[in-house]
Amino acid sequence: MSSKKRNVSAKLPVAPLVIGGIILLIGGLVFADYWVAEPLGLTPTFVGREACIDCHQEESELYQGSDHDLAMDIATDETVLGDFNDVTFEHDGLVNRLYRDGKRFMVRTEGEDGEMHDFEVKYVFGVRPLQNYMVEFDRTPDQPDDEVARVQVLRITWDTINKEWFYLRPPDVDDKLAPDDPLHWTGIAQRWQTMCAECHSTNLKEKFNPETLTYHTTFSEIDVSCEACHGAGSLHVELANRKSIFWDRNYGYGLAKLKGEDPHPQIETCAPCHSRRGVIDDTFKPGDSFHDFYRLEQLQSSTYYDDGQIKDEVYVYGSFIQSKMYHQGIRCTDCHDPHSLKLKYEGNETCTSCHQHAAGKYDVPSHHHHEPGTPGSMCVDCHMPETSYMMIDPRRDHSMRVPRPDLSVKIGTPNACSGCHVADRKEKLPEGVAEKLHEYSDWLWLVERDDDATADQVAQLIAETDQWCDEACEKWYGEERLTPKVFAEPLAAFRRGEPGSVAELLRVVSQPNELAPEIARATALTELGLAGVPEAVDKAKEILANESEHLIVKAAAIGVYQNAPPSQVIRDIVPLIESPSKLLRHEAIRVTLDSGAFAQLAGSKRTQVQFAANEVRDTMMITSDRGGAHMAWATMLEQQGRYREAIDYYEMAIRVEPNSTGPRSNLATLLENMASQAGGEAGENMRKRAAELRKAELPLLARDARLAPKNAFVQYRFGLSSYLNGDYDQAVDSIQKAVDLDPDTEIFQTALRLLKEKIESEKIESGKNEE
């Protein structure tokens, strides 16, 4: 072969090599593009919805006009729906005027001094079925434009459905509110910052100064915007604008990951604003674990029925986590569009889009036994019964349960069947009563609130309805009827003090979720602990040893130790002060102090507890605009023997909420105890201050006793205060009321007996002196 041919042959592999090199180069560049990432530890900032719209037009259009979009706004001609065309509206003898002053929307109504004043409406709040109006107070001339001072929510609201003014009464309050009542529109219970703001604006920072009693509240957007659910968006925008074919290796899209296989990040992003809870850390970000930042309210008898159905407004999450849907991985956006918030489907299709069982199994009369198209044929009417709050705002129970009229017959809980059919017995009600019972909850509330003949008659009609519904279900479903024994019966029996109920409720704590969801098991543990059941400590220890147990159940287990011997607390609970869970740490600190174990700790361990307790103080001061926060920390300081600091916090509690009861009594008791140790002039000054505090507390307790005539503990506190202020007749009357309301509470019985003995003893002594 010639050299020429050899050279040609030698050059032939060059093209594949070049192509391979190009491929390697491109691959290297692609890999480099993927590998180059933002450094860990970046903190995104809020950029506002305008930065989202260009790329997310469809989502933006869905969001427009949603309840999140209309959560709050500046009062303008476009946002105000109410009639301010110089109209009057009367309630409780007050003639209020709603009018315009140029571009301003004005309300003439009763102020915090009890006199009529003119107030400018600065903000609107919500849109359906009510629109609330808000007035700003205490704004200083030099306050920056981006800060909001104290804001109060008027109880005069606009009914957007019926197009009329509406007075939003507090539950169970029929009389006119006094100007100094916390429930008055100028009171703390109607303050935007304390009751509403966190969940109606984006990136809200309350910024209350307890020294000056002023707010410097800020937000990045006035309503619930994109970043409230997806997280601060600066990093996402930066990554989206980067010339790269990949999102970031470390941060993904730069937003909260809400669409993964695990449904919890999405559900727990919604939960903070859709639950009754306490805040333990105000740095929550979308995608975080809810229970690391919030303490979920349990199934308290004031807010839930014994079977977990909603009684008071609980904002969905506490009921949803009881449902089979939740435990099967269903998430909020399976039913609701995340941007418009509307249901994804109409009517029963919301349910049947997933429940695609054999034809004719559910959405047919053979299942629901109602005429198609009537309310009883709708899935939600049986499995998600509706209750109206704020008098005209209907909310559905999201526990999605099978109606149980059999439980209604056994333990008196409501059921969806009776919810409709109790109205069939209205003609049996006394004249004038039927008109007041608009829906099922009104019947239930009347029976719970009143103890007269009318309440007895209403209770009897409810019981008749329950029995009729139970018999109908038995006839319809026969052996296929679902009536499993769930946590409701043991919990109801325990609350009634029935024999054998302790053992049954202890069994509930270990049951699987389908019989007793986590919130129910936590409730069972808490109630066993509060009752001082000795066996509960062993059960709590078992729960704490289970690494896979849910945090809310573990937190309840820690609480059981409050009545345990200090040695057990030191052994089992004090080590949890170092738990990675802030919820468990805080509960461990509280129990260590409440149980008396702190006093028995060695010096170094005591110092560790005190240092850890400062974290609890930081949590409490998240709500530093509430006197209760300062009072709670003062109590913990007392338990640590830090009396001078406790005095300062009790005084601050009085300063922040001068009309609240509690801090004066606590401080008076502390000063009296310190006075006995101090002696001399210092001790005398302490006793004098304590007497002043008790005297100032008495009219506040009298107010509470008047407003809550059926609350045994409130009556007891008023009676005790009357005794300490020397009014024995009032003391006997009030403590007797407490005994009548709650005869099973031993402390009430003991106080009444000792008080009567003291009065009798003083009469005998007085008679001797007269002789």
Steps between C-alpha positions, in 0.01 A plus 500: 500500500633847410582765760224719355241238572639450847467876572138502385427204722667671794280807460170310490440484885532877540128580437367266770758634740393857429134410545581315820697797624211732428264268682734487797534877495125551485451239769761672715334836450158352582642331809673823600172686449330247725778492759537875544258581781416775741681462833310343787359726771340767278194677643254602225319831532145602410460653155122536462246353258602730214818296464287186445237614249704498177579129526184388681216671313248216543557469875480878538165514322361223722624682809328827409185538709574200724455515876879522533512793258218676689623414850578865574533830313510876530150653520428646155202542269600171335548293816224625733176308442291644785246781472665820626248732337415677828293216647425411860519159660370425849600232751473482879351849514791656309417689181810474282559707190693384193593775258763653269731790574643571157692186407499373859258236629374597845316335790346683791474256788589442864871533580710353779392780736130420457430816298397527135787594266575513129753243377663461161490152348854439377486132400249242380524140611363200314217491252252215553261454663606805702732792437657648813625856539803611700609818673858595586579643845809645670680596180775755565581782255852367444400138445635369164248436222586131488408447867153433634401619847232335716203393288154410633231306314150645512218263594278688256553296182355481152306187406615455140237234428190688620648847432428643845678615813548232762615511865741218572428397858742290701369147564259476794493877561155650470553826690675818393876481543652747745775723354759341732398144407780316312231394248402862423618597152771715658610215732789262460279216378414712194857614431631420153854431618401250767214320327523531122812649346733199492276304264361782286825661382832380360828513696335673794718626786294618799775704672324593823698705751375411853687794651318761290191283430530580129492295181736541206351222289628432148420264216638442151150476351171598656317177410579128469723503195718252307786498749272429796468143368809451281754682717714807435563513125826688438706185443235350271496815287876507486519135394222543244691787336832314502627374163491135598324187384470375858345626819737517795658180630473620862174696493294350218250764391600722791151466653327270747454151356126444529436246220711202602382151589478596867174695552604645837704801378200631309244427773724646770561813291124562510464392863638808684212714376244220495530372857452603861853500635754679712824633352827362636726643228399786269760420232285240322551482122285315245615140482610488864358244743194652670562334836849647532349849506146468639317332785176357360193532719367161608139377496393725785137471604453872431599467134426138401233247590607175667531326162717776350231679299546877496306702756675837485687627195824302472606602147508150342844349578409355842202321347671401174779308675232279657380388157575187301577730208792654688640163602471380138716786374230735368612863499319834476552545125338166421169679560581873487670697225801653680467838329127568465430294818183375336406132493642330192168337415134575554264304722572138578769488232740648754476165679427259216800623300702288742237257631450333162363176636263261330223681315214599726674435829494847661337774294165321485188483723583143601795645690385841625122425507404849389344639187776590247564872494380558856739599781508150648632360171813716515810325636606801705166534677543159660879476530597868545206664685490878502490739797471879484744713695491877541125433470494481117834346393454127421803268543516125438642239734804353322522178704290339223336242723217253456187633676459329838150551645573194713769702682250784539267260680781363718706810589312802365736603220348665189447319172440619145164323471351679800658819370231511234214304654484675837320781317211255440411540870489879506121504534540338844705796632349769724381816328787736417775238538491353149579839344829511690615155389621560146726195472602185687782674689246742651307205648819349643621834635170575674511165682861551607452860609165493678361280777133597496188317386542619142851354483366172637230491235749578221733227633212252493416587139865456401506161674182393316658603170821311579303185577296531178818550294673205667206272424490622139871425450456155652214431261688634196842341550441203730807284543702722266461799730834641623494555878856429623587580859712813480658733755178697550333256742796457739570876496136587570482239777817632662375857489182386674701310762350161419646186667752317284555799273865544608602161363306560178660841444847359570435249221411786263854638537643190331238458228576533126421823315181371338346460847681780683695755293799675656301802618255270682775297666673820611169622644448172687847521655452862602167434669638195682791711620284790615287256698812366672445139384808311633508249212526786251868555590592147395309545175673835443841340556412238240403772252823695555707188435338454158717689252238482225222654713354833384628818665161613627450167679850521649437856617182382672696214659744749651208696644380187686809523721380826655353300791782245512754493788794737437740204485309358201494837330876537547560152358261500204424863411800721582716331231242609240603861559767418242251357246539621139125578504422844640147379582637220720769722654245760605262243644788337692602836649143579602450164671838519673396830657133420568573163661746637756786296352701817433555556874662156530744540214873530558658841436633437148180334383294781651707753307441300182123509556506874567698562183259283300202679656615824337403343167148459639503868594586590140202295383268666749615846396387433143165614642644772722191713432300261720516526877476122521843461338670710767299336778591150380870584495471665843352174634793304358742748656331444835546126461871561447523721809571813292252713692620849413485420130156348549374823658616698195315269261181502708512880494552492124200267461285755685640781286440321170145385584375710792146356478603134517466283808781287638827694524387713795391196704821313419718798584310562824558141611871522413539828692322360804733200502805723463374736771498222759868444428603864468345641818530863611410794280576311177258223596233751597532676165460166323185421695360844424566457129341153508182642659483769229534236230224281645269799529566595136443142385159461669286701251671323209414160647145622566478592131620155395254330737217704351603421142558128567227402749536129419877476525570335837865601519423866427237500776749337737769760426256784563392338826860452613584862416190621686614304806851648485344846473281437805163454329400164650137507383603541135770237550251241625254583222759468220673187629159338553430574131827329409401195702155490341649526150774242558427289809775249414788747544629442849674835539167682465337282766797540735513879458128532573523284810805684639343838428178412682700362792702822517186717493339289772818511708518878473133530602568291811811703581309825445226380736756422768653845467159662537442307821 
